[in-house]
Amino acid sequence: MDKPYDIKERAFLFSCDAVNAYPNELLDRRSEHAWSQFLRAATSGGAHLEEAEAAASRAHFVTLSRGALRELREANYWVRLIGTTKLRGWENTARLSVESSELIAIVTTIVKKASAKLRLGVARPGG
């Protein structure tokens, strides 16, 4: 299946995959902590991108996009930790790790381009 071109839709699907990967069985404290942190970061990254769509200025857009990038990096950290340490549900993490890395690369490019436009004085996100 082709991945969506729209970054907000792709981040939303990543969030859905993160929620669906959460193990259904009772988790021990270590697994619960790591999975909870991963879910918070994975879903927050997409939420920041949605907020960035409504940014009032290019500076606000850059700030929200940087927030998304921080959250996606955190999600990548936690999903790698779950997979590497083989915490409960780790079998579902390889695909999530790859997707979080790809999202990080895409959002990094968005932030760099928007920041460059901001430095050049382009005021609006669409401008």
C-alpha positions as CSV (number, residue, x, y, z in Angstrom):
1,M,0.0,0.0,0.0
2,D,1.3,3.5,-0.9
3,K,1.8,5.9,2.0
4,P,-0.2,9.1,1.8
5,Y,1.6,12.2,0.5
6,D,-0.1,14.5,3.0
7,I,2.1,14.6,6.1
8,K,-0.8,15.1,8.5
9,E,-2.6,12.0,7.1
10,R,0.6,10.0,7.3
11,A,1.2,11.1,10.9
12,F,-2.5,10.3,11.8
13,L,-2.1,6.8,10.3
14,F,1.1,6.4,12.4
15,S,-0.8,7.3,15.5
16,C,-3.5,4.8,14.6
17,D,-0.8,2.1,14.1
18,A,0.7,3.0,17.5
19,V,-2.6,2.7,19.2
20,N,-3.3,-0.6,17.5
21,A,0.1,-2.0,18.4
22,Y,-0.4,-1.5,22.1
23,P,-0.5,-5.0,23.6
24,N,-3.9,-6.1,24.8
25,E,-2.7,-8.3,27.6
26,L,-1.9,-7.0,31.0
27,L,1.5,-5.2,31.0
28,D,4.2,-5.2,33.7
29,R,5.3,-1.8,35.0
30,R,8.3,-1.5,32.6
31,S,6.3,-2.3,29.6
32,E,3.4,-0.1,30.6
33,H,5.7,2.9,31.1
34,A,7.5,2.5,27.8
35,W,4.3,1.8,25.8
36,S,2.5,4.8,27.5
37,Q,5.4,7.1,26.7
38,F,5.5,5.9,23.1
39,L,1.7,6.3,22.6
40,R,1.8,9.9,24.1
41,A,4.7,10.9,21.8
42,A,3.4,9.2,18.7
43,T,-0.1,10.7,18.9
44,S,1.2,14.1,20.0
45,G,3.4,14.4,16.9
46,G,0.4,14.2,14.7
47,A,-1.6,16.6,16.8
48,H,1.2,19.2,16.5
49,L,1.1,18.9,12.7
50,E,-2.7,19.4,12.7
51,E,-2.2,22.5,14.9
52,A,0.5,23.8,12.5
53,E,-2.0,23.8,9.7
54,A,-3.9,26.6,11.5
55,A,-0.8,28.6,12.4
56,A,-1.3,32.4,12.5
57,S,2.2,33.1,11.1
58,R,5.2,31.4,9.6
59,A,7.0,31.6,13.0
60,H,4.0,29.9,14.7
61,F,4.0,27.2,12.0
62,V,7.8,26.6,12.6
63,T,7.3,26.4,16.3
64,L,4.4,23.9,16.1
65,S,6.3,21.9,13.4
66,R,9.4,21.7,15.7
67,G,7.1,20.5,18.5
68,A,5.9,17.7,16.1
69,L,9.5,16.9,15.3
70,R,10.4,16.6,19.0
71,E,7.5,14.3,19.7
72,L,8.3,12.1,16.7
73,R,11.9,11.8,17.8
74,E,10.7,10.8,21.3
75,A,8.3,8.2,19.8
76,N,11.2,6.8,17.8
77,Y,13.3,6.5,21.0
78,W,10.5,4.7,22.9
79,V,9.6,2.3,20.1
80,R,13.3,1.4,19.6
81,L,13.6,0.9,23.3
82,I,10.6,-1.4,23.4
83,G,11.9,-3.4,20.4
84,T,15.5,-3.6,21.6
85,T,14.7,-4.7,25.1
86,K,11.9,-7.0,23.9
87,L,9.3,-5.6,26.3
88,R,5.8,-7.1,26.0
89,G,4.5,-6.4,22.5
90,W,7.9,-5.8,21.0
91,E,7.0,-7.9,18.0
92,N,5.0,-5.0,16.6
93,T,7.7,-2.4,16.7
94,A,9.9,-2.9,13.7
95,R,7.4,-1.3,11.3
96,L,6.7,1.5,13.7
97,S,10.4,2.2,14.1
98,V,10.8,2.5,10.3
99,E,7.8,4.8,9.9
100,S,8.8,7.1,12.8
101,S,12.2,7.4,11.2
102,E,10.7,8.3,7.9
103,L,8.3,10.8,9.5
104,I,11.3,12.4,11.3
105,A,13.1,12.9,8.0
106,I,10.0,14.4,6.3
107,V,9.2,16.8,9.2
108,T,12.9,17.8,9.5
109,T,12.7,18.9,5.9
110,I,9.5,20.8,6.4
111,V,11.0,22.6,9.5
112,K,14.2,23.5,7.6
113,K,12.4,24.9,4.6
114,A,9.9,26.8,6.7
115,S,12.7,28.2,8.8
116,A,14.6,29.3,5.8
117,K,11.6,31.1,4.4
118,L,11.1,32.7,7.8
119,R,14.7,34.0,7.7
120,L,14.0,35.4,4.3
121,G,11.0,37.3,5.6
122,V,8.2,35.3,4.0
123,A,5.4,35.9,6.6
124,R,2.7,33.5,5.8
125,P,2.8,29.6,5.9
126,G,1.3,29.6,2.4
127,G,3.6,32.4,1.0
